[in-house]
């Protein structure tokens, strides 16, 4: 019994550590600089390096796929540089992680902060200065993870208009199971019908719905929390949600939202 209890406690500790971990990507075209930074980051137990990139295009793809909390981004890289990475992510309307910029030249500091970098490191990176940047990142990421304060209910519309088979249908917002966006088109899946919404973005749609009922679990999905049928463990301590629609659609939960899911359901 003692061994089993010990095993459970270790598993629980591992889960809590994973939930509290800050996922990070290191981007630098110089392999030695990348390796040195990764080595220094090992001193910070809550920083989990999920990937490294050696150029800007690779960085954009990794950030889009992995949705890290934090990116250590080299300013000067051939091809797409650090500022270009941020510009490309904005053009693709990808939610931005926090960025800590790095370069050997301090004249880029003003430009880095203009692009809303969280912090700026001069190479060679000093351990003490890195600790300051990590502390700043912890604080900002913790603030971002806090649930938004619910807005007054009277501002939320109880009805939605969707287009289905050339018909304009009016549905009760509470009947919506989930909404998803693909190539700029929003599809709303309700209990007995699905169709396209006139809203241009999920943010716009969400702003007109009850914040206590609808949750943006992923950049491409907005779900009705009362219509979640099952929480499915996924790889790397992540989860998928099986929804209560006819197809029992499985929806991914982003890394950032996984932390909220654990808190909400005491996982």
N, C-alpha and C positions, 0 to 999 in steps of 0.2 A: 504493500500500500504506500509505503514511504517513497519508493522509487517512482511509482506512478504519479504521486502527488508532486514529486520533484520535477518529473517530466512535464506535467501540466503547467507548473509555475514557470519553467524555462520557456515553454511554448508561449505562454501569456506574455512573458517579458519580451520575447522576440517580436510578438505582434505589436506590443506597445511601442517598442523601439522603431519598428517599421512605420507605424502610424505617425510617430513624432519626427521621423527622418526628413531632412530637406533634400530633395532630389536635385542633383546638379549636373550640368554638362560643362566640360572644359573645352574651349575652342582656341586653338593656336596653330599656326602653320609651322612653327618650330618645335620639333619633337622633344628636344631637351627642355625647353621652357614648359611644355605641356606636362612632361613627366615630373619636373621639379615642383610645379604647382600641385599636381595630384599627390605627390609625396607630402607636401606641407599640409594638405587638407586632411590627411589621415589622422592628424592630431585632433581633429574635431569630429567626435563620434557621431554627431547628428547629421553630418554632411555625407550623403550617399551619392557618389559619382556614378551616374547611370550610363554615361557614354562620353566619348571624346571625339572631337572633329578637328580636321587639319585644314579646312577651308570653309569659306562662307556658305557656299551652296549646300555642303554637307551639314553645316550647322542649322540652316533653315529647315532642312528635311527632318533632322533629329528633333528639333524643338517642336515641329508640327506633330510628329509621331508620338513623342514621349511626354510632352507637356511638363517639362521640369519646373521646379519652383525657382531655380536660380541658374544663371549662365555666367561663367567666367569667360569673357569675350575679348580676344585680342583686337586692338583697334586696327593695326596695320597688317593686312594680308593681301597677297596678290589676287587679282580678280575681284571678288566680292569682299570688301573689307568689313570691319565691325559695324560701322555706321550703316553700310549697305545691308547687312543682315537685319538690323532693326527696321530699316525702311521696307525691305522685302516682306517681313512678317506683317507690318502694318498694311501693306498693299493687299496681302492675302487675307486680311482681317482675322489673323490668328491672335488669340489672347496672349499678351506679352508676359513672359516671366520677368523676374527682377534680373538686372544686368550689373555685373561688376566688370568694368572695362580695365584693360591693362595694355601698357605700351612702354617703350624705353624712353619716350619723349613726352615731357610734361606739357608741351604746348597744345596737346590734344585734350587736356582736361576740360576746358571750357566747352568744347564741342561735345564731349562725352556727356556732360551734364545737361547740355541743351537737348540731347536725345533722351533725357530722363534716366540716365544711368543711376543706379543706387549708390555706387561708389567707384573709385578710380584708383588703380594700383600702378605704381611705377616699377618696372623691371630693373634689376632683379628683385623679386617680391620678398619683402621682409616678413618674418613670421609674426611679429608684433603688429604690423600694419594690416596683415591678413586677418588677424584676430578681430580688429576693429571692424573690418568689412563684413566678416561673418556675423558678428554681433548685430550689426545694422540690418543684415539680411534676416536674421532670426526675428527681430522685432517687426519688420515690415511684413514678413510672411505670416506671422501670428495674427497681425491686424487684419490682413486680407482674409484669413480663414474664419474670422468671426462672422456669424450670421448677420445678414442685413436686418436693420430694424423694420418691422412690418409697417407698411403704409396704411393710412385710413382706408377701411373697406369701401366707403362710398365712392372712391375714385375708380374702382374696378368694375369692368363690364361683366355681367353674368351671361352675356350672349356673344357668340362668334358667328361670322359669316364665312362659309367655305364654298368653293366651287367644285361640284362633282357631277360628271356626265352632263355638262352644259347647263346645270341647274345651280341656282344660288340658294344654298340651304342655310338655315339658321339653327344653331345647336346651342345647348346649354354648356357653358364652360366646364361645369362639373362633370360632364359626360366625356370630356377629352381625356384620353389615356396618355398620349404623348404627342409632341410635335417635333419634326426634324427638318433640317435645312440641307439641301444638296444643290450645288451650282446656282445658288441664289433663289431657289424655289422652296417655299415652306409647305410641307405636307402635314396636315392635322389628322390624327387617327383618333376617332371617337368610338363609343361603344358599338354603334351599329352602322357607322358610315365613315368614310375618309375622303378628304379632298384637299384642294389647295387654298391657302390663305392669301389675302391681299397684303398682309404685312410684309415688309421688305427684309426685316431681320428678326432673329429670335429675341433679341433684346427688346425690340419694339413690341413684339407680341407679349413677352413676359411682363412688360410694364403695364399692360392692360388686364392682367390676370391677378388673382389672389396670391400674394407672395407666401402665404402660409400653406398654400396647396400645391403650387407649381415650383419645381426645382430644376435649375440648369445643371444637370449632372455631367454634362460634356459640352464642348463647344458646339456640337451639332445636334444636341438633344435637350428638350425640355420635357419633364415628366410630371404627371399628377401623382403625388406621393401616396394618395389613397388607392391608386390602381397598380401599385407594385405587388406582384404575386409572390415573387421569390428573389432572394439575394444569392447569387451564385459565385463562390470563390473562383478567382481567375489567377493567371500567372503573376508572379512577382508581387504577391500580397494585394492584388487589385481585385475588383469585383465586377460582375455584370448583373443587371436587373432584368428579370423576366416579367414582362408586363401582362396586364389582365385584358389584352385585346384578343381577337379571334385567332391571330397567328402566334400568340404568346411570344411576341417579339423580344429578343434579348438586346439590351442596350448597355454599352460600356460606360463605366464610371471613370472619369479622369482622375489622375493622381491627386490633384488638389482636392477634388470633391470626395475622394475616398476617405480622407481624414474626417470630413463632415459626416459621411455615412457611418463610420465607426462610432462617432460621438452620438449620432441620432439613435442608432439601434444597439448601442453598447456591444459592438462586435469585438 
